[in-house]
């Protein structure tokens, strides 16, 4: 299968960011699935800072609130561009990056021929 040029969209949030009463990262992941995006993941950070410059860390359990979270979505460029409208609506003040990526889908026929361990 040939590689396809895709786009990785990363939305940087904190665990405290909300969409109503729900975690914003969960809402974005759910919406990406509903919209049929090729793939999405949520990455939880152990330490970080944003525009405020305030360090958020898990090193001190009593102060471990608002840890960084990244929502990563990968699909074809035009589909990611369309999903960006959802991000702008739900997370208007968030830091968002887009990067070109090479997408290589797994080939089930090759997987079936692979020796088992």
N, C-alpha and C positions, 0 to 999 in steps of 0.2 A: 504494500500500500504506500503510495507516495505521501510525503509530508504535505501539510496544508498550512498556509500562513494564517495565524489566528491572532487574537488579542487577549491579553490578561489584564483585567480590571481589578485593582486592589483598592478597597475602601478602608481607611484607618479610623477606628472607633475606640471607645472604651467600653468596659462591661456595664458601665452606668448609663450609656446612651439608650434611650427608649423611643419606641413608637407606640404611643399610648401607654399601656401598662406592660407591654412586652419588650423584651430585649431587642434592640434594633438589629443586631447581627442575625438573630433568629428570623426576624421578619424578612430581611434581605435574602437570606438563604432559601427560605420558603418561597419567596417570590421568584427567585432565579429558577427554582425547580418547576414552579407552575408555568413559567414562561418558556420552559423547555431548553434552558441553557445547557451546553455540552457538559459542564462540570462546575462545581463550586465547593469551596472549603472555607472553614473558619479556623483561624490560627490565633491562639491565645498567647500573648507575650508575658514574659516574667518581669519585664522592666521596660520603661520607656517614658517619653515626654512628648508633648504636642506644642501647639501654638502658645499655650500659657507658660511653658518652660517648667511647669511643676513636674517633678520626678514622681512617677508612679512605679512602685516596686512591690514584689512579693517577699523581699528579704525581711520585712518587719510585719509580721502577721496582723498586728493591730492597725496598721496603716495600709493594708493591702486592698484598698477599694479603688474602683475605677481603673483596673489593669488594662493595658492595651489589647485590642482585638483587631485582627485584619480579616476582612471578607474578601476572598479571591474568587473571581469568576472568569472562566475561559470559554471562548467560543469564537466563531467567525467575526471579523471586524464589524460588519453591519449589524449583527445581532447584539454585540456588546454595545455598540453605539445606541441602539434602541433601548437597551437595558439601562444605560446611563441616565435616561429620562426618569426612570423609577428611582435611581439613587438620588438624583437632584431633588426629587419630590420628598423622599423619606429622610434623607440625610443631607440637607442643604449646606450645612457648614463644615462638612467632613472633608478631610484631605483625600483626594482620589488620584490614582496614577493609572496610566495605560501603557502597556508595553507590547510590542510585537513578539510573538512566540511561534515556534514551529510545533504543529500538532501532528503527532503520529499515533494513529489509532491502533489498538491491538488487533491482531489478525487471529480470529478464533481457530482457523485451520492450523496455523503454526503452533498455537498454544496446545492443541490436541495432540500434536506430534512430539511435543517436548517430553523428554524422559521424566518419569516421576521419581521422587527421592525416596 
